[in-house]
Amino acid sequence: MEKKIQNFSLYIIGTTATGKTKLSLSVGEKFKGQVVSADSMQMYRYADILTAKATKEEQSIVKHHMIDIFDLQVVNFNRNDYYYLAKQAFDKIHSENSFPIVIGGTNYYIETLLFKQKIAENRINLEDPNAFILEMQKKANTNYGNTDESYPLQKYNKSDNGSDQLKNNKQNELQQGEDEDEDEYENNLPPLYENDNSQKSKEILDKELEVKKQLQLMSNEEKYKQLKELDPLIANKLHQNDERRIQSYLMQALVTGIPPSNSMEDHEDVPLRDKNCLIFWPRCKSKEKLDAQIRKRIYEMISENGIYEAFYIFETMIPQNVESEEDPVFLKGVLQSIGYKEFFPFYRLYLSRNYPQNLSKDEKTAQIKNLMYEDEEGKKVIGQCIEKLVTHTIQYTKRQLKWIRHRIMMNSDSEEIKNRLFVFEFDEFTSENFKEKAINPANQIISKYFELAEKYNEQNGDIHPIEQLANDEVLKQYLIKMDELMDVRKAHMKKGLKDWKNYYCEICKKEIHGELNWSIHNTSRKHKKAIKHIEKSAIRAKYLELKSKMGETISKDEKEEQEKIISDESLNENNIQDEQKQ
């Protein structure tokens, strides 16, 4: 490979279970590329099966970077750290006369590498990045440790508050309006306050301690009110019951004196970091077939001993007093990954059976399989866990797709994206179909790129190889269609982050996120049906009231109905039920 094309990079994006790994291995093996993982969970050692990490055999075919770099206890790694370590990997790969192939499901990481977004000051010594990794590991071991407080794990005992906690979480989900575009909500907020104390002065740490004590005495409503006074712009973008973000942003405002909204960044029309790149997007045409493939892959992970892996991680990471997957411990590090917390109820059931301690891997696997396939309660619980994992994974693919459309396709101008984003659509999950629809055209494009790059001479005024690819009569059929790009841009309907805000529908009693969703909501069947429901309820209530005044007997059923109509809570529940039926 000529030196002039050494800065070339390839990005493979897409949802879960669409063949990104298979495509990266094919391209990497054929053209001597090296994979740079952009999956936040694959960085952890021992988290292999349920994170769909490339196997040792696959890693021997194509060299991989940014996987297996941390032990399970590390939790304070962020996208800035990822950027600097990944760029270090880029430099190393290019120095070896190769090129990076970036793949993974954490689109935030991919976006950080691809576009010139704001990056915090580097805290990594790039001359010795391993020193940073070792330091992170050292801190993590100090924080967790293999102490008597967390080992051995206490046997599971049922608690009365577990169901209440789950119920409260479900209520919060309803209040936050899961059916609306949560990603637009999240994508338009600045980063949460940094929790890594190693980078803070004593003065800041003392101030934090003082503020934390102050906030502990305040209700969430009081916190939200104070945040609205200090930073109305950010407060207007938050759910009033979004306690985590309200706490974090208020902490930042009080400790630093800087409104969190100052760090907000418009994600549109941000230039590429390096224009000498291509983006491949394998995607399945059929949602039904993708959902079926997700289910199939989950069962394959289980058959490959994924449950044992989940148990190992629980035993390594979970303190003895944790009784529910709703516990905050599941919000950090590898435990937040889809694929682990879903199996925690089955793990609790396993502990309740008092199996012998210190079993070998084979013996423990046998016990797990017996509980899964032979025990009636075990079969029921594992079935529920699997269904929850399937649901969460399908929901995650929707968020991935929205991120691609609203962030990766929107970040840069249309021409920059259109000239380098190649879409490989396939309709069957077979090796033959994927090879024909994705692998073969991908290989053609890379091969053509290198052919053009070898002849390219910028001083002679040659057209860049990327632009030449976009005009190739055979290959341009795979480019993202301009109509699709324009449709997404029209739907985006954002002038900028500072114009984006939450709306509240008094009729439906719910928050709506962003101008687009607000306009859609006001013309939706759900909203119109809620209006009709209120009108009918008002008429019915008036009728019952008049009937009572005229001295006519109101039946017991009518009496109960009248009380329900008066109740706002009942009306809200009816609205929710009506929405769920749509």
N, C-alpha and C positions, 0 to 999 in steps of 0.2 A: 504494500500500500504506500502510495506516495505521501511525503510529509505534508504536502499542501492540503490533503483531505483528512489529516489526522484529527481534526476537531469535529468530525462528523459524529452524530449521535442519533440513535433510533429510540423512539418511545412507543411502547405498545400499551394502549389503553383499552378499557372495556369493562363490562360487568363481570361478576363472579361466574365461573363455569362456562366461559366462552372460548377457551382454548388459548389464552394468552401465554401460558407456560409452554405448551406444545409449539406454538409459533416461534417463541423466543429460542427454543432449543434447535429448531430447524434452521432458522436464520443464523444463529450463533455458530452451529456446527459447520454449515456450508461456507460462511464468509468469515470465520475466525473472529467473531465478536465475543464480548463478555457481558454477562448479565449483571445489572445493578438493580437489586431488589428495592422497590418502593412500597413495601408492605410493612407497616409499623409493628405487626405481630411476628413476622418471620425473622426479626432481629433477635428474638429470644431463643436461646438454646433449649432443647427438650420440647419445644412447641412445634412439632413437625407435622403430624398427621392432620390435626384439626385446623391448621392454618394453611393446608395445601402447599407446604414448602416443597421445593424440588427435592427429589430423593437423592441419596448419595450417588447412585448410579447416574442420574441425570446431571448432577453437579460435576461428575467426572467427564462428561461429554463436553460441557461448556462451563468455563470458570464463572463462579458466582461471587458477588460482593454484597456487603450490607445484609448478610444473613448470619445467624449464630454469633453475633458479636457481644451479646449481653447474657448474663445469667437472669433467671426469672425475677429476681428481686428489684431490678432497676425500674424506676417509675418516672424519673424526672427528665427523660429524653424528650426534646421538642423538635419542631420542624426546622428551627434555625440550626440546631446541632446536626440534624439529618443533612441539611444543605451543605454544610462545610465538610462533613465526612464523605458525602457522595461526590462532591467536587474533587476531593482528594482521590477518590477511586477513579473518577474521570481522567484525571491527570496521569495516574499510574497506567491506566488502560491505553491511553493515547501514546504514552512513552514506550509501550510494548508493541507499537505499530498495529494496534487493534482499535475497536470502537465499542462504546457502551450501548447496551440494549436495556433500557429502563422499563421494567414491568412491575405491576403490583396493583393492589386494590385501594391503596391509600392515595387517592387523587390529590389530596392536599400536598403530599410530598412531590408528586409529579409536577404539579402546577408550580411549586416553588423552584424546581430545577428548570422548568421550561420557560418561565416568564420572569422579567426583571421586576419582581415585587420587592417590597421593603423587607430587608433581613436585619435582624438585630446584630449587634456587634459580636464578632466571633469570640467565643470563650475556649476555643480549641487551638492548641499549638500544632499547626499543620505540619511542622517538621517532625512531630512525634504524636500523631493522633492516637496511637495506642495508649499513651500516658493518660489521655482524657478518658478513654474507655475503662482503664484500670481504676482511675479515680472514681468514676461513676459507680463501678462495681464495689469498690471499697466502702463508699457511703451507703450503698444499698444493703450490703452485708451488715453494716453497723446498725442500720435502721430496723432490719428484719431479724437477722441473726437466727441461730438454731438454738433458741433458749428454752428454758423450762416453761415460759409463759405461753409459748405457742406449740410446743411438742411435748408429749404426743398429743394428737388431736383428741378432744373430748368426744365421747360417744354422743350421738345426736339425741336430744330430748325434745319432744314437741313443746312449743311455747304458745301461749294464748295470743301474744301480740304479733305473731307472724302473719296471720291472716289479715289482721287490721292494717299492718304495714303494706301488704300487697293490695288491699282495698284502697288505701290512700294513694298508692302509686297509680292504680287504675283510674281513680278520680282525677288525679293530676293530668293523666294522659288525655282524658276527655276534655278537661278544662283548657288544655293547650291546643286542642283542635288537631288531632293527628291527621285528619283527612285533608288538611290544608298543606301548603308547601312549606314544611318545616325547614327544608334546606335553604330556601330563600331567607328565612328568618335567621338561621345560623350563619349563613355565608355573609350576611350584612352586618355582622357584629365584630368588634375588635377582639384581639386575643384576651383571654382571662389573665388576671394578675399572676405574675410569675411566682411559683412556690419554692423555687430552688434557693434556699437561704445561703448557699455557699458563695453566691455572687453579691451579697448585700453587706453594707457596712453595719457596724454596731448601732449607729444612730438610727438607721432604717429599721433594724430588727427591734430595737426598743420601742420605736414608734408603732410598729406593727403590733407588738404585744399590748400596748396601750389601747390601740384601736379595736383589737379583737375583744378585749374585756368590755369595751364600750358597746360593741355590736351584740355581745351575748345578752345584754340587758334589753335589747330592742326586739320588737316583733317584726316580722317580715313586712308588714304594712308600714311600720315606722321607717324601716330601712328604705323601702321604695320611695316614700315621701321625701326623705332626706336626699336620696340620689336624684330625684326629680329637681330638687332645689340646686344641687351642685352641678348636675349635668343633664338638663332636660332633654337634650338631643338623644342621648343614649337611653334614658329612662323611657322615652316614648317608643322605643323600639323593642322593649322587653315585655314579656308576659308579667303581669303583676304577681303571679305565683311562681315565677322562675327564681326560686330562692338562691340557687347556686350562683347565677350570674349577677343578681342584685348584690349579694354579699361580696363577690369578687370585685365588681366595678366600684362599689362604695368603698371597699378597702383601699383600692388604688387611688380613688379621689381624695380620701382622707389622709392617706400616708404620704403620697407624693405631691398633693395639691394640684395635680394635672388631671383635667377631665378625660376619662377614657376615650371619649369620642375624638380626641385629638389624634389618636393613633388609627382612626378608621381610614381605610384605603379603598379607592375606587378600583374595582377589578376589571374595568372595561378599558380596551385600547392600551393595554400594557404591552410593550414590545417584547419580542422573544429575546432571551439571553444570548442565543447564538442561532442565527438563521440557517446554519448548515445542519439541519436536522429534518427527519421525517417522522410522521406519526402514523402508526397503523392501528386500526380499530376493527377487530373481528367482532361481529355481532350476529346474533340469531334473529331471524325474521319473525319467528313464532314465539310469543310469550308463553303459550301453553307448553311448547317443547322445551323452552328454557327452564320453566318451573319443574318439569319432569326430570330434566337433567340435573337440576339442583338436588332433588330428592334422591336420585340415583347416586349422585356423588356422596351425599351424606351417608347413605347405607354402605357405600364402599369404604368410607373412612371408619365406620364402626367395625366393619369386617376386618380392617387392617389394624385393629386393636386401639382405636381412637378413644374408647371409654377408659382403658387402662391409662392412656396418656393424660386424660382429664383428671383421673383420680390422683396420679402422681403430682400434677400441678396443684391440686387442692391440698394435698398433704404437705407440699412444700410451702404453700403461700397463705393458707387460710388459718387465722388465729382460732383458738379453741371455742371462743364465744360466738362465732358466726353461725347463724342458723338459717339464713335465707339468702337467696341470690339477689335480693333487693338491698343487701347490706352495702354500705359505701366502699368496702374493700374491693368490690367488683367494678369500681369506676376507675381503677388505676392499672397501669401496666398490662401484662398479658391477660389478666382476669377480665378486662373489659372486652376482650375479643369475642365476637360471635363464635360459638362452638364450644365454649367451656361452661359459662354460667348456666346454660340451658340444662346441663346434666347434673347440676348440683343437687336437685331433689332426689335423683337416683343415687347419688353418692351418700346422701343422708340416710336413705333407706338401707344402703349397704352397711353403713356404720351401725344402724339400729339392730342389725342381725347378729352382732357380736361374733363375727368370724375370727378365727385365730390370728394373732399378730405375727409379724415377721415371716409372712409367706414369701416364697420365691415368686418371680414374675409369672412363671407358668402356673403355679398354684393359685395365685391371685386372679389371673386371667380366667382360669377354670371356674372360680367362685363367681366372678362377674358374669360370665356366660350362663352359669346355672341360674343366677338371679334374673337375668334377662329373658331366658327362654323356657325355664321350667317352673319358676315361681309365679303364681297368679298375680300377686300384687306387684312383683317386679316387672312382669310383662306390661301391666297397666301403666306403671310409672315411666318405664323407658319409652313406651309408646307416646306418652304425653310430652316427654322431653324431646323426642325426635320431631314431633309435630311442631313444637315451639321453635326448634332450631330451623326447620323448613320455613316456617312463617317469617322468622327474623331474617333469614338469608334472602328470601324473596323481597322483603321490605328493603333490605340493604342494597339489592341490585337496583331497585327503583331510585334510591338515593344516589347511587353511583352514576346512573344514567342522567339524572338531573344535574349532577355536578359536571359531568362531561359537557352537557348542553349549555348550562348557564354559567360555567366558569371557564372551562378549557376552550370551548367554541366561542366564548364571548370576550376572553381576555385581550386578544390581539385583533387587529383589523381583519376584515373579511378576506382580503387577498392573501395575507400571510398564512392564514389557516387553510384557505381553499387550495393553495398551491402545494401543501405538504401533508394534508390529512387524507389518508387513503382508507376507505371503508371496504371490508371484506364481509359481505353478507352470505350466510349459509342457512340452509333450511333443514338439515339433518345432522344429528350428532353421530356420524360415522367417520371412520378414518378416511375413507375414500372421498366422501363429500367435503370434509374439512381440507383435505389436501388439494382438491380441485378448486374450491372456492376461496381458500385463504392462503395456504402454504405456497402453492404454485405462483399465484400473482405476486405475493410478497417477495419471493425469490427473484421473479422477473424484474421487479422494481429496484431491488437492491443491486442486482447485477447490472442493470442499465445505469444506475446512479454511478457506480464505480467506473464503468466504461466512460461515461461523460466526464467524470471528475479527473480521470487520468489525462484527458485532452484539454482540460480547462486551464486557461491562462488569463488571470484577471487583468494583467497589464495590457494584453491585446484587446481588451474590451469584450471578452467572451461573455456570453450569457451564462449565468450561474447554473450549475447542473440541476438544482432544485427547480428552477424555472423551466429548464428544458424538459424535465420529466413531466411537468404539468401540461406541456404542449405535445407530448408524445401521443400519437393517434391511437395506439393500442392501450397504453397504460392510463390515460386520463379517464377512462371509463370507471376506474376505481376511486377517483377523487370524490370527496364529499360534494354533493350537488349544491350549487349556489342557492337553489330554491329552499333547500333544507336549512342552510345557514341563515337565509333571510327570514324564514318562518320563525326560527328560534329568536332572532334579534327582534322581530316584531313582538313576539310573545314576552320578551324580556321586560319591556315597558319600564325601564328604569333610567331616569335622567342622571342618576348618581346616587351614591350611598346616602348622602345627607338629605335627599328628597324622600328616601324610603322610610316608611313608618308603619306602625300597627294601627288597625282600625278595630272598633268594637261594635258589633251588631246587637242593638238592644232587643230586636225581635227574637233572634236565635240564641241570645245570651252567650256569645262566644267571640274570641278575638280572631281577627283576620290579618294575615301577614302580607303586607305589600299592596301597592296600588292595583296590580294585575288581579290578584286574588280577591280584592275588594270589589272590583268591577264584575268579576265572574260570579262572586257570591250573590250580589244584588239582583242578578238576572237568573239565578239558579232555581231549579225546581224545589230544592230543599227550602230555600228562603221564601219562595212564593207559597209553598205549602204551609210553612210556619205562620205566615200572615193569615192565610185562610183559616188555619186552626184557631188562631186567636180570635178572629172575627166570629167564627161559629161558636166558640166558647163564650164570648161576650153575649151573643144573642141568646144562647141557652141559659146563661146565668140570669139574664134579664127576665126571661120567661119564667124561670123557677121563682124569682123574686116576686113577680106579679101574681103568680099562682098562690104564693104564700100569703100575700096581702089580701087577696080575695077570699081567703078563708078555706081554700081548697086543701085537701089533705095531700101532703107530699110523702111519697113512699120512702121507705128506708133506702132503697137504691138511689132515688133522686136526691135524698138528703146527703148521701155520701158523695154523689156526683157534684153537688153544689159546693161541698167543702173542697173537693179536688180542684174544681175550676178556680176557686179563690186562691188556692195554694200556688205560689210561684214555683215552688220546688217541683210540684207535680207537673206543671206545665213544661218546665225544663226537661224533665225525664221523658215526657211525651215527645218533645222535639227531638231528643237524642234517639229515641226508638224509631221515630219516623225517618230520620237520616240514615240509620243503620239498615233500614229495609230497602233503601234506594240502591 
